[in-house]
Amino acid sequence: MENGAVYNETTEPEAKAPRRRPLGCTLQHLWGWRLPVKVVQTIFSFVAVVCEEVVYDCITCSGLYFFEFVSCSAFLLSLLILYVYCTDLYESLGEDKVQKL
């Protein structure tokens, strides 16, 4: 008993976690024509935000403020959609929750 023969290892070796891509990037949920359309939508909404910020002076600014709100919201929401569909967050949330979102 003094040589440690009684105390054998009783647990199995720990299995290695599967290797993931950087940031969990995957394109399996947003494929075909949907991916280029979402990327173009994101680019256009960003260009709209930049174009709105270029305007320094306006006579009636209510329309410009509304355009700023809509273009900024479209940009942020399209980024969110790209992030959810192109990362592992889709599997983490589950398809039913993504559809509700």
C-alpha positions as CSV (number, residue, x, y, z in Angstrom):
1,M,0.0,0.0,0.0
2,E,2.9,2.3,0.5
3,N,3.9,2.2,-3.2
4,G,0.5,3.7,-4.3
5,A,-0.8,0.6,-6.0
6,V,-4.2,1.0,-4.2
7,Y,-4.8,4.4,-5.6
8,N,-5.3,3.8,-9.3
9,E,-6.8,6.4,-11.6
10,T,-10.5,6.0,-11.8
11,T,-11.4,8.6,-14.3
12,E,-11.1,8.5,-18.0
13,P,-8.9,10.9,-19.8
14,E,-10.6,14.2,-20.8
15,A,-11.7,14.3,-24.4
16,K,-10.5,17.3,-26.5
17,A,-13.1,19.7,-27.6
18,P,-13.7,19.8,-31.3
19,R,-11.7,22.5,-33.1
20,R,-13.8,25.6,-34.0
21,R,-13.2,28.1,-36.7
22,P,-12.2,31.7,-35.6
23,L,-15.3,33.4,-34.3
24,G,-17.3,30.3,-35.3
25,C,-17.9,31.6,-38.8
26,T,-20.1,29.4,-40.9
27,L,-22.1,30.0,-44.1
28,Q,-24.4,27.0,-43.9
29,H,-27.5,28.9,-42.7
30,L,-27.2,31.8,-45.2
31,W,-26.3,30.4,-48.6
32,G,-27.2,30.9,-52.2
33,W,-28.5,34.3,-53.2
34,R,-29.4,35.3,-49.6
35,L,-25.8,36.0,-48.5
36,P,-24.9,38.4,-51.3
37,V,-28.3,40.2,-50.9
38,K,-27.7,40.7,-47.1
39,V,-24.1,41.9,-47.7
40,V,-25.3,44.4,-50.3
41,Q,-28.1,45.6,-48.0
42,T,-25.6,46.2,-45.2
43,I,-23.3,48.1,-47.5
44,F,-26.1,50.3,-48.9
45,S,-27.5,51.1,-45.5
46,F,-24.0,52.0,-44.3
47,V,-23.5,54.3,-47.3
48,A,-26.9,55.9,-46.5
49,V,-25.8,56.6,-42.9
50,V,-22.5,58.1,-44.2
51,C,-24.3,60.2,-46.8
52,E,-26.7,61.5,-44.2
53,E,-23.8,62.6,-42.0
54,V,-22.3,64.6,-44.8
55,V,-25.2,67.0,-44.8
56,Y,-24.3,70.0,-42.6
57,D,-27.2,72.4,-43.2
58,C,-30.8,71.8,-44.0
59,I,-33.9,74.0,-44.1
60,T,-36.5,71.4,-42.9
61,C,-34.6,68.7,-41.1
62,S,-37.5,66.4,-40.0
63,G,-37.2,64.3,-43.2
64,L,-33.4,64.1,-42.8
65,Y,-33.7,63.0,-39.2
66,F,-36.3,60.3,-40.1
67,F,-33.9,59.1,-42.9
68,E,-31.1,59.0,-40.4
69,F,-33.1,56.8,-38.0
70,V,-34.3,54.4,-40.7
71,S,-30.9,54.0,-42.4
72,C,-29.1,53.6,-39.1
73,S,-31.7,51.0,-37.9
74,A,-31.4,49.1,-41.2
75,F,-27.6,49.0,-40.9
76,L,-27.7,47.7,-37.3
77,L,-30.4,45.2,-38.0
78,S,-28.7,43.8,-41.1
79,L,-25.4,43.5,-39.2
80,L,-27.3,41.6,-36.5
81,I,-28.8,39.2,-39.1
82,L,-25.4,38.6,-40.7
83,Y,-23.9,37.9,-37.3
84,V,-26.6,35.5,-36.2
85,Y,-26.8,33.5,-39.4
86,C,-23.0,33.5,-40.1
87,T,-21.7,32.5,-36.7
88,D,-22.3,29.7,-34.2
89,L,-25.0,31.8,-32.4
90,Y,-27.6,30.2,-34.7
91,E,-27.0,26.8,-33.1
92,S,-26.7,28.3,-29.7
93,L,-30.1,30.0,-29.9
94,G,-31.9,27.3,-31.9
95,E,-33.8,27.6,-35.1
96,D,-37.2,28.3,-33.5
97,K,-35.8,31.2,-31.5
98,V,-34.0,32.6,-34.5
99,Q,-37.2,32.5,-36.5
100,K,-39.1,34.3,-33.7
101,L,-36.4,36.9,-33.6
